[in-house]
Amino acid sequence: MAAETDSMDAETDSMLQLAAEAFRSKNFDLAADIYECQLAGLGDAGSRQELMVKRADALAFGGKFTEAFGVYRQAAEIERLRPVHLSNLIDYLSGSIIRRQDGAGEAAAAPAAPRCGGCCGGGGEGLSCRICLSFLFEPVTLPCGHCFCKKCLERERKEKERPVVCKECRDSSRVADVQSYRVNVVLSNLLAKWFPSVQQAGRLRREGNGLYAEKKMEAALEKYNRAVRIAPMDHILFSNRSQIHSSLKHYEKALRDAEMACRLMPHWSKGHVRKAQALVSLGRTEEALREYLVCLSIEPDCKLAKTEAHKLLSDLLAPVTNQVPEHISDCSIILSSRVHIKNNIVAHLQNFSPSLFSSQFSLSSNAPGPERSEGNGVKGQAKAEFKRLDHCFLLKRKWPSTEEEDGGKERGCDPKRAKSEPTTESLRFMVGDVFDPTDLECSLCMRLFYEPVTTPCGHTFCLQCLERCLDHNPKCPLCKEELSEYLVQRQYCKTALMEKLISTYFPSELMEREKVHQEEMAELSNLNKNVPIFVCTMAFPTVPCPLHIFEPCYRLMIRRCMETGTNCFGMCLGDNLKGFADYGCLLEICDVKFFSDGRSVVDTIGRRRFKVIQHSQRDGYNTADIEYLEDVKVEGVAERELQSLHDAVYDQALVWVNSLKAEQKDRIEGHFGPMPDKDSELQASPNGPSWCWWLLAVLPLEGRAQLPFLALTSLKDRLSGIRKVLLFMSQSRHR
């Protein structure tokens, strides 16, 4: 008997796994049939409820929503459905919105909020925060180079309880504590100068929030009324004022403001949350549920919307009792009788099928498209600012008469004046009177920003200007805040919005700035004239030469070599009279490791020998005009004699290397690598055999004794010199 029971349990488990696999494979009909079969022989109430919910999920996803609802309701009669039971249903309902919009060809219904492309008028696109989709207020620049409102970042960190992720590039690797990032000084001043009224509305909003936190509702409402009159196209003002109205129990006004926020910005999830909250307060729970689902279609991980949607669905599916949830205010409408609740809930929840979203609850059906609703607002503000006109712009569509009567006075807008919009060219013309190149000048070089980067302390500089300052001191050049952590990352991302503003409004000035930069780079990349010279030690072709860089002038030199793409500089011995020797070796940078204090270890390898024609300096480091050296090739008898000499000296060198102590040999090979083999073609390289240079690097000779070998262009003379040194070393050892 026990064996038979075990066999049945195993068969049941196998069938349930098959059903789960069918659901994952989107074979929903098969999954529903299997769950129905398994329910037939199941007596435990808890287990029955679990299987009934799974069957209902499969029916819903299979498009049989009416039948699914009946199964959900039967499951709710066993025990009130918990959030875990309703998760798939919530996903299905919110997903239906996206699927319907995609099917209708309306890309606006994508779950990710769109860029506020037109919020700032022609050419000024992008002056909005990607989180709140409103005009940037107190902009903060993240290390990735993208800007957001300071309060939005702080709220994002607090609400999501996880590291802030950039909404533009999805990067979170370099974003530390957002509270340590300061407002971007240049950008904040620029926006205040360009859009003073919008900034004033932002300040009123902040003051209103402070009063709301102090529970001074009437005073907070007055601040928001003033702000709305100044910026009547700002969806956040309507959303926040909706919350204030709700706190004052003005639920109809709260709903009106929330609806306005949704019209102005259909793809902003918080507006739909505000609308849902107002609807719940008015007892319109089915409509509230729809709004929470719309919110989840835009922002799937919105915790508040998910929690409230679970709660409302659970209430709607719960068996009829005399207990009415507190948040459902009108029980006469919702729970008047068992017959009414059965029919009414079925009707309402059937409306959540995809057909609902094709008309009533399309994200764009009751509101203009995102570009129009976003574009008119700040465009109108810009025109009002630059022409100093005392009027505002509204959406082109006419408001309902109730809103015109009840809300027009609060919004302080005249619909008759909202007829024209500034074009890209007209806005650029108007900007010219207010916005000049000096607003975007680097405080270090006093030129137009080129590759602007913003530090965590909020100050903006040209990339190269900042790096040169950090070479000398790891602190902000303006406020002296410590930037050691910023320095060690060495990932200076350009401030995207600043670059866009410069390219949009000052194209000619930017072209001139780029021309100067390109001329500088062309001069720096010339490996014959003004070649940077590192005055330090002897270096040889093909031989590694690791360097420890700590002096500011050499930090600049190494960075310039990398920026130009040459990755090369010269290495020469010091000279008391000339500053550095007349012969040297060109080194190529292979790798650089940076440290938090600005120091670096640079791995290089020797490439070509050169002779110095002229000594000079640039920005604190030495430079030189040079000509490259090559060995003179020989032929015939001279070539055969050279080959014989080469083989003899190579064997002699091999004997000396093998005579070294094991520790000494390991140390040499760890630094320079093993001794190279003989080249197949003796004169193939203009520098001669690589083993010669390796040997000269490891022989215990002073730099002054090594230097003449670098200047020789005769391989025969170089080999003869090496033989004499090896002979001397051998004789010294025997003594």
C-alpha positions in Angstrom: 0.0 0.0 0.0 2.8 2.4 1.0 4.6 1.6 -2.3 1.5 2.3 -4.3 1.1 5.7 -2.5 4.7 6.6 -3.2 4.2 5.7 -6.9 1.1 7.9 -7.1 3.0 10.8 -5.4 5.9 10.4 -7.9 3.4 10.4 -10.8 1.7 13.5 -9.5 5.0 15.3 -9.1 6.0 14.3 -12.6 2.8 15.6 -14.0 3.1 18.9 -12.1 6.6 19.3 -13.5 5.3 18.7 -17.0 2.6 21.3 -16.4 5.2 23.9 -15.2 7.4 23.1 -18.2 4.4 23.5 -20.5 3.6 26.9 -19.0 7.2 28.1 -19.4 7.0 26.9 -23.1 3.8 28.9 -23.5 1.7 25.8 -24.1 -0.9 27.2 -21.8 -3.8 24.9 -22.9 -1.7 21.8 -22.0 -0.7 23.3 -18.6 -4.4 24.1 -17.8 -5.5 20.6 -18.8 -2.9 18.9 -16.6 -3.7 21.1 -13.6 -7.4 20.3 -14.1 -6.7 16.6 -14.1 -4.6 16.8 -11.0 -7.3 18.7 -9.2 -9.8 15.9 -9.7 -8.2 13.6 -7.1 -7.0 16.3 -4.6 -8.7 16.8 -1.3 -6.3 19.1 0.7 -7.7 22.6 0.6 -4.3 24.4 0.6 -3.0 22.2 -2.2 -6.2 22.6 -4.2 -6.0 26.4 -3.9 -2.4 26.3 -5.2 -3.3 24.2 -8.2 -6.5 26.2 -8.9 -4.4 29.4 -9.1 -1.9 27.8 -11.4 -4.7 26.5 -13.7 -6.3 30.0 -13.7 -2.9 31.5 -14.6 -2.6 29.1 -17.5 -6.1 29.9 -18.7 -5.5 33.7 -18.5 -2.2 33.5 -20.4 -4.0 31.2 -22.9 -6.5 34.0 -23.6 -9.4 32.3 -21.8 -9.8 35.1 -19.3 -13.6 34.6 -18.5 -12.9 31.0 -17.5 -9.8 32.0 -15.7 -11.7 34.5 -13.6 -14.1 31.8 -12.5 -11.2 29.6 -11.3 -9.6 32.5 -9.5 -12.9 33.2 -7.6 -13.2 29.5 -6.7 -9.7 29.6 -5.3 -10.5 32.8 -3.3 -13.4 31.0 -1.7 -11.1 28.5 -0.1 -8.9 31.2 1.4 -8.2 34.8 0.6 -5.6 35.0 -2.2 -2.2 36.3 -1.2 0.1 38.4 -3.4 2.1 35.3 -4.4 -1.1 33.8 -5.9 -1.8 36.9 -7.9 1.7 37.7 -9.3 1.1 35.9 -12.6 -2.3 37.5 -13.0 -0.8 41.0 -12.4 2.0 40.3 -15.0 -0.6 39.1 -17.5 -2.9 42.2 -17.1 0.0 44.7 -17.2 1.6 42.8 -20.1 -1.7 43.0 -22.0 -1.3 46.8 -22.1 2.1 46.5 -23.7 1.1 43.7 -26.1 -2.0 45.7 -27.2 0.0 48.9 -27.8 2.7 47.0 -29.7 0.1 45.3 -31.8 -1.4 48.7 -32.7 2.0 50.0 -33.7 2.3 52.5 -31.0 5.8 52.4 -29.8 4.9 54.9 -27.1 3.6 52.0 -25.0 7.0 50.5 -24.4 7.6 49.9 -20.7 10.7 52.1 -20.5 10.0 55.8 -20.2 10.9 57.7 -23.3 13.5 60.4 -23.5 12.0 63.8 -23.1 13.2 64.7 -26.5 11.3 67.9 -27.1 11.0 69.3 -23.7 13.4 72.1 -24.2 12.5 73.3 -27.6 14.4 73.0 -30.8 18.0 72.2 -30.3 17.7 72.1 -26.6 16.5 68.5 -26.3 17.6 66.7 -23.3 17.2 69.4 -20.7 15.0 67.0 -18.7 15.7 64.4 -16.0 15.4 60.8 -17.2 13.8 59.8 -13.9 11.0 62.4 -13.4 10.9 63.3 -17.1 10.6 66.9 -16.1 12.9 69.9 -16.5 16.3 69.4 -14.7 16.3 71.1 -11.3 19.5 71.1 -9.3 21.2 68.9 -11.9 23.8 66.3 -10.7 26.2 64.7 -13.1 27.0 61.1 -12.5 30.5 59.6 -13.3 29.1 58.2 -16.5 28.4 61.7 -17.7 24.6 61.8 -17.6 22.6 64.4 -15.6 19.6 63.9 -13.3 17.8 66.0 -10.6 19.5 65.7 -7.3 16.3 64.9 -5.5 15.4 62.3 -8.0 18.6 60.4 -7.5 18.2 60.6 -3.7 14.6 59.3 -4.0 15.7 56.6 -6.4 18.3 55.3 -3.9 15.9 55.5 -1.0 12.9 53.9 -2.7 14.7 51.1 -4.6 17.0 50.3 -1.7 19.8 49.5 -4.0 22.7 51.3 -5.8 21.5 53.9 -8.3 21.5 52.8 -11.9 21.9 55.4 -14.6 18.6 55.5 -16.6 20.6 56.5 -19.7 23.4 54.0 -19.9 22.3 51.5 -17.2 25.7 51.8 -15.5 26.0 51.4 -11.8 29.6 50.3 -11.4 31.0 53.8 -10.8 28.1 55.3 -8.9 28.9 55.4 -5.2 26.8 57.2 -2.6 24.7 59.7 -4.6 24.5 62.0 -1.6 28.2 62.7 -2.1 27.6 64.2 -5.6 27.0 67.9 -5.7 24.9 70.0 -8.1 26.6 70.7 -11.4 27.6 74.4 -10.9 28.0 75.4 -14.5 24.8 73.6 -15.7 22.7 74.9 -12.8 23.7 78.5 -13.4 23.1 78.0 -17.2 19.6 76.7 -16.7 18.8 79.4 -14.2 19.9 82.1 -16.7 18.2 80.4 -19.6 14.9 79.5 -17.9 14.4 81.7 -14.9 10.6 81.1 -14.6 11.0 77.3 -14.7 13.7 77.5 -12.1 11.4 79.7 -10.0 8.7 77.1 -10.3 11.2 74.5 -9.1 12.1 76.6 -6.1 8.4 77.0 -5.2 8.0 73.2 -5.6 10.8 72.7 -3.1 9.4 75.2 -0.7 6.0 73.5 -1.0 7.5 70.1 -0.3 9.1 71.5 2.9 5.7 72.9 4.0 4.0 69.5 3.2 6.6 67.7 5.3 5.7 70.0 8.2 2.0 69.2 7.6 1.2 72.8 6.6 -1.1 71.7 3.8 -2.8 74.9 3.0 0.5 76.8 2.7 2.0 74.0 0.6 -1.0 74.2 -1.7 -0.5 77.9 -2.2 3.1 77.4 -3.2 2.0 74.8 -5.7 -0.8 76.9 -7.1 1.8 79.7 -7.8 4.2 77.2 -9.3 1.5 75.8 -11.6 0.7 79.3 -12.8 4.4 79.8 -13.7 4.9 76.4 -15.3 1.5 75.0 -16.4 3.1 72.2 -18.4 5.0 70.6 -15.6 3.4 67.2 -14.8 5.3 66.9 -11.5 3.5 70.0 -10.2 0.1 68.5 -10.9 1.1 65.1 -9.5 2.4 66.6 -6.2 -0.6 69.0 -5.9 -2.8 65.9 -6.3 -1.2 64.4 -3.3 -1.7 67.7 -1.3 -5.4 67.7 -2.3 -5.7 64.1 -1.2 -4.2 65.0 2.2 -6.8 67.8 2.5 -9.5 65.2 1.4 -10.2 67.1 -1.8 -10.4 63.9 -3.7 -12.1 65.2 -6.9 -9.5 67.9 -7.2 -6.8 65.3 -6.5 -8.2 63.2 -9.3 -8.3 66.2 -11.7 -4.6 67.0 -11.1 -3.6 63.4 -11.4 -5.4 63.1 -14.7 -3.6 66.3 -15.9 -0.3 64.8 -14.9 -1.1 61.7 -16.9 -2.1 63.7 -19.9 1.0 65.8 -19.9 3.3 62.8 -19.4 1.5 59.5 -20.3 4.6 57.4 -19.7 5.4 58.6 -16.3 4.5 55.8 -13.9 4.0 58.1 -10.8 1.2 60.0 -12.5 -0.8 56.8 -12.8 -0.1 55.9 -9.2 -1.4 59.3 -8.1 -4.5 58.8 -10.3 -5.1 55.3 -8.8 -4.8 56.6 -5.2 -7.3 59.3 -5.9 -9.7 56.8 -7.5 -9.4 54.5 -4.5 -10.3 57.4 -2.2 -13.4 58.0 -4.3 -14.4 54.3 -4.1 -13.7 53.7 -7.8 -11.5 50.7 -7.1 -11.8 48.9 -10.5 -10.6 52.0 -12.3 -7.8 52.4 -9.7 -6.7 48.8 -10.4 -6.5 49.6 -14.1 -4.3 52.6 -13.4 -1.9 50.5 -11.2 -1.7 48.0 -14.1 -0.8 50.8 -16.5 1.9 51.9 -14.0 3.3 48.4 -13.9 3.3 48.2 -17.7 5.6 51.3 -17.7 7.6 50.4 -14.6 7.4 46.7 -13.8 9.4 46.9 -10.6 7.2 49.7 -9.0 6.7 48.2 -5.5 3.8 50.5 -4.5 1.8 49.8 -7.7 2.4 46.0 -7.4 1.4 46.0 -3.7 -1.7 48.0 -4.2 -2.7 46.0 -7.3 -2.4 42.8 -5.4 -4.5 44.2 -2.6 -7.3 45.5 -4.9 -7.4 42.2 -6.9 -7.5 40.2 -3.7 -10.4 42.4 -2.5 -12.3 42.0 -5.8 -11.8 38.3 -5.8 -12.6 37.7 -2.2 -15.9 36.0 -1.2 -18.8 38.4 -0.4 -18.9 39.2 3.3 -20.1 42.0 5.5 -16.5 43.1 6.0 -15.6 45.9 3.7 -11.9 46.9 3.3 -11.2 50.3 4.7 -9.9 51.7 1.5 -13.2 50.9 -0.4 -15.3 53.8 0.7 -18.6 53.1 -1.1 -19.7 49.6 0.0 -23.2 50.2 -1.4 -21.8 50.2 -4.9 -19.2 47.4 -4.5 -20.8 44.9 -2.1 -24.5 45.4 -2.3 -25.4 41.7 -2.7 -23.9 38.4 -3.6 -25.6 38.4 -7.0 -24.4 42.0 -7.7 -20.9 41.2 -6.7 -20.7 38.1 -8.8 -22.0 39.8 -11.9 -20.3 43.1 -11.3 -16.8 41.7 -10.6 -17.0 39.4 -13.6 -17.9 42.3 -15.8 -15.2 44.5 -14.4 -12.4 41.9 -14.5 -13.5 40.7 -18.0 -12.8 44.2 -19.1 -9.1 43.6 -18.2 -8.8 41.4 -21.3 -6.7 42.8 -24.1 -9.7 44.4 -25.8 -9.8 46.9 -22.9 -6.5 48.3 -23.8 -7.3 49.0 -27.4 -9.5 51.9 -26.5 -10.1 52.9 -23.0 -6.7 52.5 -21.4 -4.3 53.0 -24.2 -1.4 55.1 -22.8 -1.8 57.5 -25.7 -5.5 57.4 -26.3 -6.5 60.0 -23.8 -3.4 62.1 -24.2 -1.2 63.6 -26.9 1.9 61.6 -27.9 4.9 62.0 -25.7 6.8 64.4 -28.0 3.9 66.8 -28.3 3.0 66.8 -24.6 6.7 67.1 -23.6 7.7 69.5 -26.3 5.1 72.2 -25.8 5.9 72.8 -22.1 9.5 74.0 -22.0 9.4 75.2 -25.6 6.6 77.6 -24.4 8.6 78.5 -21.4 11.7 79.3 -23.5 9.7 81.5 -25.8 8.1 83.3 -22.8 11.5 83.8 -21.2 13.4 85.1 -24.2 10.6 87.3 -25.6 9.6 88.4 -22.0 5.9 87.7 -22.8 3.6 87.3 -19.9 1.7 84.3 -21.1 1.9 80.5 -21.1 1.4 77.6 -23.4 -1.1 74.8 -23.1 -1.6 71.5 -25.0 -3.2 71.9 -28.4 -6.2 69.8 -27.4 -9.0 71.5 -25.6 -9.5 70.6 -21.9 -12.9 69.4 -20.9 -15.3 72.1 -19.8 -15.1 71.2 -16.1 -11.4 71.6 -16.1 -11.6 74.9 -17.9 -14.0 76.1 -15.2 -12.6 74.5 -12.1 -8.9 74.3 -12.9 -8.3 77.2 -15.2 -8.0 79.7 -12.5 -5.6 77.5 -10.5 -3.4 76.9 -13.5 -3.4 80.6 -14.5 -3.4 79.8 -18.2 -5.2 81.4 -21.1 -6.0 78.7 -23.7 -6.5 81.3 -26.4 -2.8 82.2 -26.2 -1.5 78.7 -26.7 -1.4 78.7 -30.5 2.2 79.1 -31.6 5.4 77.2 -30.8 9.0 78.3 -31.4 10.8 76.4 -34.1 14.4 75.1 -33.8 15.7 78.1 -35.6 13.7 80.7 -33.8 14.7 79.2 -30.4 18.3 79.2 -31.4 17.9 82.9 -32.4 16.3 83.7 -29.1 18.9 81.8 -27.2 21.6 84.0 -28.8 20.5 87.0 -26.7 20.7 85.1 -23.4 23.2 82.3 -23.9 26.8 83.2 -24.9 30.0 81.2 -25.2 31.5 82.6 -22.0 28.8 80.7 -20.1 30.6 77.5 -21.2 34.2 78.4 -20.7 36.6 76.3 -18.7 37.8 78.1 -15.6 41.4 76.7 -16.1 42.1 77.4 -19.7 39.5 80.2 -20.2 38.5 78.6 -23.5 35.2 76.9 -24.6 34.9 73.5 -22.9 36.5 70.8 -24.9 35.5 67.3 -23.8 33.9 68.7 -20.6 34.0 66.4 -17.5 32.3 67.1 -14.1 33.8 66.1 -10.8 31.7 64.7 -7.9 32.0 68.1 -6.3 30.0 69.6 -9.2 32.7 71.5 -11.0 33.3 71.2 -14.8 36.6 71.4 -16.7 38.1 70.4 -20.0 39.3 66.8 -19.7 42.9 67.7 -20.4 42.8 70.7 -18.1 41.5 68.6 -15.2 44.1 65.9 -15.7 46.9 68.4 -15.8 45.8 69.8 -12.4 45.4 66.4 -10.9 49.0 65.6 -12.0 50.1 68.1 -9.4 47.4 67.7 -6.7 44.6 65.2 -6.3 42.1 67.9 -5.3 39.5 69.9 -7.2 41.2 73.1 -8.7 38.2 75.2 -7.5 36.9 73.9 -4.1 40.0 71.8 -3.2 37.8 68.8 -2.4 39.7 65.5 -2.3 39.4 63.6 -5.6 41.7 60.6 -4.9 39.0 58.0 -5.6 37.9 59.9 -8.7 41.6 60.0 -9.8 42.3 56.3 -9.3 39.4 55.3 -11.6 40.9 57.2 -14.5 37.6 56.9 -16.3 36.6 60.5 -17.0 33.4 60.4 -18.9 32.4 63.5 -20.8 29.3 65.4 -19.5 26.8 64.5 -22.3 24.4 67.4 -21.8 27.2 70.0 -21.8 28.6 68.6 -25.1 25.2 68.7 -26.6 24.5 72.3 -25.7 27.9 73.4 -27.1 27.4 71.5 -30.4 23.9 72.8 -30.7 24.3 76.5 -29.9 27.9 77.2 -30.7 28.9 75.0 -33.7 31.3 77.6 -35.1 33.1 78.2 -31.8 33.3 74.4 -31.3 34.8 73.9 -34.8 37.4 76.5 -34.0 38.1 74.8 -30.7 38.4 71.4 -32.3 40.7 72.9 -34.9 43.1 74.2 -32.3 43.0 70.8 -30.5 43.7 68.9 -33.7 46.6 71.1 -34.5 48.0 70.5 -31.0 47.5 66.7 -31.4 49.2 66.8 -34.9 52.2 68.6 -33.4 52.4 66.2 -30.5 52.1 63.1 -32.7 55.1 64.1 -34.9 57.8 61.5 -34.0 60.6 63.6 -35.7 60.0 67.1 -34.3 59.5 68.0 -30.6 59.5 64.3 -29.6 59.0 64.0 -25.8 62.2 62.9 -24.0 62.2 61.0 -20.7 65.6 61.8 -19.2 66.4 58.8 -17.0 68.3 55.7 -18.0 69.6 53.7 -20.9 67.1 51.9 -23.1 67.7 49.6 -26.1 65.7 48.3 -29.1 63.5 45.2 -28.4 64.4 45.3 -24.6 61.6 45.9 -22.0 62.0 49.1 -19.9 59.5 49.4 -17.0 59.2 52.9 -15.5 57.8 54.4 -12.3 56.2 57.8 -13.2 55.5 60.2 -10.4 56.7 63.7 -11.5 53.8 65.9 -12.8 55.6 66.8 -16.0 56.1 63.1 -16.9 52.5 62.3 -16.1 51.5 64.9 -18.6 54.0 63.5 -21.1 52.9 59.9 -20.9 49.2 60.9 -21.1 49.8 63.0 -24.2 51.7 60.1 -25.9 48.6 57.9 -25.3 46.1 60.6 -26.4 47.9 61.2 -29.7 47.9 57.4 -30.4 51.6 57.2 -31.0 52.2 55.7 -27.5 55.9 56.6 -28.0 58.5 58.8 -26.4 62.3 59.0 -26.3 64.6 57.8 -23.5 68.0 59.5 -23.0 70.6 59.6 -20.3 71.0 62.9 -18.5 73.8 65.3 -19.5 75.1 68.0 -17.2 75.7 70.5 -20.1 72.9 69.8 -22.6 70.3 68.4 -20.2 70.3 65.0 -22.0 72.6 62.9 -24.2 72.7 63.1 -28.0 71.7 59.5 -28.6 68.7 57.6 -27.3 66.0 55.0 -27.9 62.4 55.4 -28.8 60.1 53.5 -26.3 56.6 52.3 -27.0 54.0 52.1 -24.1 52.6 48.7 -23.7 50.6 49.1 -20.5 50.0 51.6 -17.7 48.8 51.0 -14.1 47.6 54.0 -12.2 47.6 54.5 -8.4 45.3 56.6 -6.3 47.9 59.3 -5.6 48.5 59.8 -9.3 51.6 57.7 -9.7 51.8 55.1 -12.3 53.9 52.1 -13.5 54.4 52.2 -17.3 55.6 49.1 -19.1 57.5 50.0 -22.3 59.7 48.3 -24.9 62.5 49.7 -27.0 61.8 50.3 -30.7 64.2 52.6 -32.7 67.5 54.3 -32.0 67.8 58.0 -32.7 70.3 60.9 -32.8 69.3 64.3 -31.2 69.4 67.2 -33.7 68.0 69.9 -31.4 67.3 70.0 -27.7 64.2 71.8 -26.4 61.4 71.8 -23.8 57.6 71.8 -23.6 55.3 72.2 -20.6 58.0 71.3 -18.2 59.4 68.2 -19.9 62.2 67.9 -22.5 61.7 67.4 -26.2 64.0 67.0 -29.2 64.1 67.0 -33.0 65.6 63.7 -33.9 66.7 61.5 -36.8 66.6 57.7 -36.6 69.7 55.5 -36.9 70.0 52.2 -38.9 72.8 49.8 -39.3 74.8 50.0 -42.5 74.3 46.7 -44.5 77.3 44.9 -46.0 77.6 42.3 -48.8 79.9 39.7 -50.2 83.1 38.8 -48.3 82.3 41.4 -45.6 78.9 39.8 -45.0 80.5 36.3 -44.6 83.1 37.7 -42.2 80.3 39.5 -40.2 78.4 36.2 -39.9 81.4 34.4 -38.6 82.1 37.2 -36.0 78.4 37.2 -35.0 78.4 33.4 -34.4 81.6 33.5 -32.3 80.4 36.4 -30.2 77.0 34.8 -29.7 78.6 31.6 -28.4 80.9 33.7 -26.1 77.8 35.6 -24.8 76.0 32.3 -24.1 79.0 31.0 -22.1 78.9 34.2 -19.9 75.2 34.0 -19.3 75.3 30.3 -18.3 78.2 31.1 -15.9 75.9 33.4 -13.8 74.6 32.1 -10.5 71.1 30.7 -10.6 69.6 33.5 -8.5 71.3 36.2 -10.6 70.2 34.6 -13.8 66.6 34.3 -12.6 66.5 37.9 -11.6 67.8 39.0 -15.0 65.3 36.9 -16.9 62.5 38.0 -14.6 63.2 41.6 -15.6 64.4 41.4 -19.2 63.2 37.9 -20.2 65.4 35.1 -21.5 68.3 35.8 -23.9 66.9 35.9 -27.5 67.9 33.3 -30.1 70.1 34.1 -33.1 68.2 35.9 -35.9 67.7 33.8 -39.1 68.8 36.8 -41.2 71.6 38.7 -39.6 70.9 42.1 -41.2 67.1 41.9 -41.4 66.5 44.5 -38.6 67.8 48.1 -39.0 68.9 47.7 -35.3 70.8 44.4 -35.8 70.3 41.2 -33.8 68.0 41.6 -30.7 70.3 39.4 -28.5 73.0 42.1 -28.7 70.8 44.7 -27.1 69.5 42.2 -24.5 73.1 41.5 -23.6 74.1 45.1 -23.4 71.2 45.8 -21.1 72.2 43.0 -18.6 76.0 43.5 -18.7 77.2 45.3 -15.6 78.2 48.4 -17.4 77.5 52.0 -16.5 75.2 54.1 -18.8 78.2 56.1 -20.1 79.8 52.9 -21.2 76.7 51.6 -22.9 75.8 54.8 -24.7 78.5 54.5 -27.5 77.0 51.1 -28.6 73.6 52.9 -29.2 75.3 55.4 -31.5 77.1 52.8 -33.7 75.7 52.1 -37.1 78.2 49.3 -37.9 77.1 45.8 -36.6 80.7 44.7 -36.9 81.9 47.4 -34.6 79.2 46.7 -32.1 80.0 42.9 -32.1 83.7 43.7 -31.7 82.9 46.0 -28.7 80.7 43.3 -27.1 83.5 40.7 -27.5 86.0 43.0 -25.8 83.6 43.5 -22.8 82.9 39.7 -22.5 86.7 39.0 -22.7 87.3 41.6 -20.0 84.5 40.1 -17.8 86.0 36.6 -18.3 89.5 37.7 -17.3 88.2 39.6 -14.3 86.4 36.5 -13.0 89.5 34.3 -13.4 91.5 36.8 -11.3 
